[in-house]
Amino acid sequence: MARFHGTHTTVLAGHGFDEAGPYLLINDIDEATQHRFSVRGRTFTLKQLPQRYCVGRFDLLTHRKSVCPLSIELLPTEKDDMCPACREATGFNPSFYYAETISPQQRSYNETPHYVYLAYFSPQHIKAGISSETRGIERLLEQGARAARIVGRFPNADEARKLEAALCAQPQVFETMRASLKARLLAKEPYNPEAACNTLDARAGELAKVPAVHEAGFSLAEPAQDLSSSYFGGPSPDVSELQLPEGHESECAGTCLGMVGDKLVMQQGSFGYVVSLKDWKGHAVDLLEDEVAFEYDSAPQQISLF
């Protein structure tokens, strides 16, 4: 049994996507270092421990993440996953347009070019949002959009927000989505990339006819795109049903087929499972490489993973 970083205290600090695919961001508290653990194709067991620590800080302009310099341990009941010092150093507020004041870091970030997108989660769940151009499509991947269409590019966040607000005022366009809903849709909603892109294109065509949306700078110039390759290294698995395992909220194990947002898609034998890591962030974890330390108690119906 090979434990990631031996006897050191390791903390799940987040997740992301790079050229090698999806990864978990792991902070080593003892060495004050940060590591990317690529998950796709790897066999491992991940166990959540009760201790919680600050996940560190994030530079809004360089997008570099770093460990908490004070290695602050958080109370188990603390809702935030940053200590006050790291929160102030980061200065990010995703709902900046509702805030009375914003940080200098946020102000500089807002002045970078931004785009507006429609993100597909199911035919009935399309979300609008904005992201800085400097982040590429990382924002789309972090939240687990199955497909997406960019519908406007703007010189700054304030201009982009005008279109986002106009879109979210329309029926059946979501501004936020709960992590539990995303997990359920991933596990239970069949995904067809062509149908998803067609749905986005059709919805975009309808929205373009709305005066308030059109006047806010809505554009049909860019086609919808399937994001499966970023999650799975190719097409999404041909899955008719996945399991949301019960009774294993603090552990997961198997071979990772990929990761959609913060949802691991794991395989044990012929069965697939979706494990949401949203509530794991900031927790100390045991990461056992090349080890399946337990078997899920129940299995879904027989499915074809590929």
C-alpha positions as CSV (number, residue, x, y, z in Angstrom):
1,M,0.0,0.0,0.0
2,A,1.7,3.2,-1.2
3,R,0.5,6.3,0.7
4,F,0.9,9.6,-1.2
5,H,3.7,11.5,0.6
6,G,4.1,8.8,3.2
7,T,3.3,9.9,6.8
8,H,2.8,13.6,5.9
9,T,-0.5,15.4,6.4
10,T,-2.0,15.9,2.9
11,V,-5.0,18.1,2.1
12,L,-7.3,18.1,-0.9
13,A,-7.0,21.8,-2.0
14,G,-9.0,21.6,-5.2
15,H,-9.0,20.2,-8.7
16,G,-8.1,21.3,-12.2
17,F,-7.3,20.3,-15.8
18,D,-4.1,20.6,-17.7
19,E,-2.5,19.1,-20.8
20,A,-2.2,15.7,-19.0
21,G,-5.9,15.7,-18.1
22,P,-7.8,16.2,-14.8
23,Y,-6.0,16.3,-11.5
24,L,-6.5,16.7,-7.8
25,L,-4.5,19.5,-6.1
26,I,-2.9,18.1,-3.0
27,N,-1.2,20.3,-0.3
28,D,1.5,18.7,1.8
29,I,1.1,20.5,5.2
30,D,4.4,19.2,6.6
31,E,6.5,20.4,3.6
32,A,4.3,23.4,2.7
33,T,4.3,22.2,-0.9
34,Q,1.6,21.7,-3.5
35,H,1.2,18.8,-5.9
36,R,-0.9,17.8,-8.9
37,F,-2.1,14.2,-8.8
38,S,-3.3,13.2,-12.3
39,V,-6.4,10.9,-11.9
40,R,-7.4,9.7,-15.4
41,G,-6.4,6.0,-15.8
42,R,-5.1,5.8,-12.3
43,T,-6.1,3.2,-9.6
44,F,-6.3,4.7,-6.1
45,T,-8.3,5.0,-2.9
46,L,-9.1,8.4,-1.4
47,K,-10.3,8.7,2.2
48,Q,-11.5,11.9,3.8
49,L,-10.3,12.6,7.3
50,P,-12.0,14.9,9.8
51,Q,-9.3,17.5,10.1
52,R,-9.6,20.6,7.9
53,Y,-6.9,23.1,6.8
54,C,-6.8,26.3,4.8
55,V,-6.4,25.4,1.1
56,G,-4.1,28.4,0.4
57,R,-4.4,31.3,-1.9
58,F,-4.9,32.1,-5.6
59,D,-3.4,34.9,-7.7
60,L,-6.2,36.2,-9.9
61,L,-3.8,37.6,-12.6
62,T,-1.2,34.8,-12.8
63,H,-3.7,32.0,-11.8
64,R,-1.0,30.5,-9.6
65,K,-2.1,28.7,-6.5
66,S,0.0,28.3,-3.4
67,V,-0.2,26.7,0.0
68,C,-1.2,28.6,3.1
69,P,2.0,30.1,4.5
70,L,0.7,29.6,8.1
71,S,-0.7,26.1,7.6
72,I,-3.8,27.2,9.4
73,E,-6.0,24.4,10.7
74,L,-9.7,25.2,10.4
75,L,-12.5,24.3,12.7
76,P,-14.6,21.3,11.5
77,T,-17.7,23.5,11.4
78,E,-16.0,26.3,9.5
79,K,-17.8,26.8,6.2
80,D,-15.0,28.7,4.4
81,D,-12.0,26.7,3.2
82,M,-9.6,29.7,3.4
83,C,-8.1,31.4,6.5
84,P,-8.7,35.1,6.7
85,A,-5.2,36.0,5.5
86,C,-5.4,33.8,2.4
87,R,-8.9,35.0,1.6
88,E,-7.7,38.6,1.8
89,A,-4.6,37.8,-0.3
90,T,-6.8,36.2,-3.0
91,G,-9.5,38.9,-2.9
92,F,-11.9,37.1,-5.2
93,N,-15.7,37.5,-5.1
94,P,-17.5,35.6,-7.9
95,S,-20.6,37.7,-7.1
96,F,-18.6,41.0,-7.4
97,Y,-21.6,42.7,-9.0
98,Y,-23.6,42.4,-5.7
99,A,-20.7,43.5,-3.4
100,E,-20.5,47.0,-2.0
101,T,-16.7,47.1,-2.4
102,I,-14.3,44.9,-4.3
103,S,-10.6,44.2,-3.7
104,P,-7.8,45.7,-5.8
105,Q,-7.1,42.2,-7.0
106,Q,-10.7,41.7,-8.2
107,R,-10.7,45.1,-9.8
108,S,-7.6,44.2,-11.9
109,Y,-9.1,40.8,-12.8
110,N,-12.3,42.4,-13.9
111,E,-10.4,44.7,-16.3
112,T,-9.2,41.7,-18.3
113,P,-11.2,40.6,-21.3
114,H,-14.1,38.3,-20.4
115,Y,-16.4,36.0,-22.3
116,V,-20.0,34.8,-21.7
117,Y,-21.0,31.2,-22.1
118,L,-23.9,28.8,-22.2
119,A,-23.0,25.6,-20.4
120,Y,-24.9,22.3,-21.1
121,F,-25.6,19.8,-18.3
122,S,-28.8,18.3,-19.7
123,P,-31.5,19.3,-22.2
124,Q,-33.4,21.0,-19.3
125,H,-30.3,22.4,-17.5
126,I,-28.4,25.1,-19.4
127,K,-26.4,27.6,-17.3
128,A,-25.1,31.1,-18.2
129,G,-21.8,32.4,-16.8
130,I,-18.8,34.5,-17.4
131,S,-15.0,33.9,-17.3
132,S,-11.8,35.8,-17.9
133,E,-10.2,35.1,-21.3
134,T,-7.0,34.6,-19.4
135,R,-8.3,31.3,-18.0
136,G,-9.2,29.8,-21.4
137,I,-11.9,27.1,-20.9
138,E,-10.8,26.2,-17.4
139,R,-13.9,27.7,-15.8
140,L,-16.1,25.5,-17.9
141,L,-14.2,22.4,-17.0
142,E,-14.0,23.2,-13.3
143,Q,-17.8,23.4,-13.1
144,G,-18.3,20.3,-15.1
145,A,-20.1,21.6,-18.2
146,R,-20.6,18.7,-20.7
147,A,-20.7,21.0,-23.7
148,A,-20.6,24.8,-24.0
149,R,-21.1,27.7,-26.4
150,I,-19.4,31.1,-26.1
151,V,-22.0,33.7,-26.9
152,G,-20.1,37.0,-26.3
153,R,-16.6,38.4,-25.8
154,F,-16.1,41.7,-24.0
155,P,-13.3,44.0,-22.9
156,N,-14.0,43.5,-19.2
157,A,-16.2,41.7,-16.6
158,D,-18.7,44.5,-16.1
159,E,-19.7,44.4,-19.8
160,A,-19.8,40.6,-19.8
161,R,-22.0,40.7,-16.7
162,K,-24.7,42.7,-18.5
163,L,-25.2,39.9,-21.0
164,E,-25.0,37.2,-18.3
165,A,-27.7,39.0,-16.3
166,A,-29.9,39.3,-19.4
167,L,-29.5,35.6,-20.1
168,C,-30.3,34.6,-16.5
169,A,-33.5,36.6,-16.7
170,Q,-34.8,34.3,-19.4
171,P,-36.8,31.1,-18.6
172,Q,-34.9,27.9,-18.0
173,V,-31.4,29.6,-18.1
174,F,-29.7,28.9,-14.7
175,E,-27.3,31.3,-13.0
176,T,-26.2,28.7,-10.4
177,M,-26.6,24.9,-10.1
178,R,-26.2,22.8,-6.9
179,A,-23.3,20.3,-6.9
180,S,-25.8,17.5,-5.9
181,L,-27.8,18.2,-9.0
182,K,-24.7,18.1,-11.3
183,A,-23.8,14.7,-9.8
184,R,-27.2,13.3,-10.3
185,L,-27.3,14.5,-14.0
186,L,-23.9,13.1,-14.6
187,A,-24.9,9.7,-13.2
188,K,-28.5,9.5,-14.5
189,E,-28.8,11.7,-17.7
190,P,-27.5,10.0,-20.9
191,Y,-25.1,12.2,-22.8
192,N,-24.9,12.5,-26.5
193,P,-22.4,15.2,-27.7
194,E,-24.1,15.9,-31.0
195,A,-27.5,16.2,-29.3
196,A,-26.0,18.4,-26.6
197,C,-24.4,20.8,-29.1
198,N,-27.7,20.9,-31.1
199,T,-29.6,21.8,-28.0
200,L,-27.2,24.6,-27.2
201,D,-27.4,25.9,-30.8
202,A,-31.2,25.8,-30.8
203,R,-31.3,27.6,-27.4
204,A,-28.8,30.2,-28.6
205,G,-31.0,30.8,-31.7
206,E,-34.0,31.4,-29.5
207,L,-32.1,33.7,-27.1
208,A,-30.7,35.8,-29.9
209,K,-34.3,36.9,-30.7
210,V,-34.8,38.3,-27.2
211,P,-34.4,42.1,-27.5
212,A,-32.7,42.5,-24.0
213,V,-30.3,39.7,-24.8
214,H,-29.5,41.0,-28.3
215,E,-28.9,44.5,-27.0
216,A,-26.5,43.2,-24.4
217,G,-24.1,41.9,-27.1
218,F,-25.2,38.3,-27.6
219,S,-23.4,36.6,-30.5
220,L,-23.9,33.5,-32.6
221,A,-20.5,33.6,-34.1
222,E,-19.0,30.6,-32.3
223,P,-20.3,27.1,-32.4
224,A,-21.0,24.8,-29.5
225,Q,-18.2,22.5,-28.4
226,D,-18.2,19.1,-26.7
227,L,-15.9,19.0,-23.7
228,S,-15.6,15.3,-23.3
229,S,-11.9,15.0,-24.3
230,S,-10.8,17.3,-21.5
231,Y,-12.5,15.0,-19.0
232,F,-11.9,11.5,-20.5
233,G,-9.1,12.0,-23.0
234,G,-11.6,11.1,-25.8
235,P,-15.4,10.6,-26.1
236,S,-17.5,10.3,-22.9
237,P,-18.0,6.7,-21.8
238,D,-21.1,5.1,-23.3
239,V,-22.9,4.9,-20.1
240,S,-26.6,4.1,-19.7
241,E,-26.5,4.3,-15.9
242,L,-24.0,5.1,-13.2
243,Q,-24.2,4.7,-9.5
244,L,-24.2,7.4,-6.9
245,P,-22.9,5.2,-4.1
246,E,-24.5,5.4,-0.6
247,G,-22.7,4.9,2.6
248,H,-19.3,5.8,1.3
249,E,-19.5,9.6,1.6
250,S,-15.9,9.8,3.0
251,E,-14.1,7.4,0.8
252,C,-13.9,6.3,-2.9
253,A,-11.8,3.7,-4.7
254,G,-11.3,2.1,-8.1
255,T,-9.8,3.0,-11.4
256,C,-10.6,6.6,-12.5
257,L,-12.1,6.8,-16.0
258,G,-12.0,10.6,-15.9
259,M,-13.3,13.6,-13.9
260,V,-16.1,16.0,-14.8
261,G,-15.8,19.2,-12.8
262,D,-15.1,17.9,-9.3
263,K,-17.0,14.6,-10.0
264,L,-14.7,11.5,-10.2
265,V,-16.0,8.8,-12.5
266,M,-14.6,5.6,-11.0
267,Q,-14.8,2.0,-12.1
268,Q,-14.8,-1.2,-10.0
269,G,-15.0,-4.3,-12.2
270,S,-17.8,-3.7,-14.7
271,F,-19.5,-1.0,-12.7
272,G,-19.2,2.8,-12.8
273,Y,-19.6,5.2,-10.0
274,V,-19.8,9.0,-9.7
275,V,-18.1,10.5,-6.6
276,S,-18.5,14.2,-5.8
277,L,-15.6,15.9,-4.1
278,K,-17.2,19.2,-3.5
279,D,-17.5,18.7,0.3
280,W,-14.0,17.2,0.5
281,K,-12.1,20.4,-0.2
282,G,-10.0,21.5,2.7
283,H,-10.1,18.1,4.4
284,A,-7.0,16.1,5.2
285,V,-7.0,13.0,3.0
286,D,-5.3,9.6,2.7
287,L,-4.5,8.9,-0.9
288,L,-3.4,5.3,-1.5
289,E,-1.9,4.8,-4.9
290,D,-2.5,1.6,-6.9
291,E,-4.8,0.4,-4.2
292,V,-8.5,-0.4,-4.1
293,A,-9.0,-0.6,-0.3
294,F,-12.7,-1.4,-0.3
295,E,-15.6,-2.5,-2.6
296,Y,-18.9,-0.7,-2.9
297,D,-21.7,-2.5,-1.2
298,S,-24.1,-2.3,-4.1
299,A,-23.7,-2.2,-7.8
300,P,-25.8,-0.7,-10.5
301,Q,-27.3,-2.6,-13.4
302,Q,-24.8,-4.0,-15.9
303,I,-23.6,-1.2,-18.1
304,S,-21.2,-0.8,-20.9
305,L,-18.5,1.7,-20.0
306,F,-17.0,2.0,-23.5
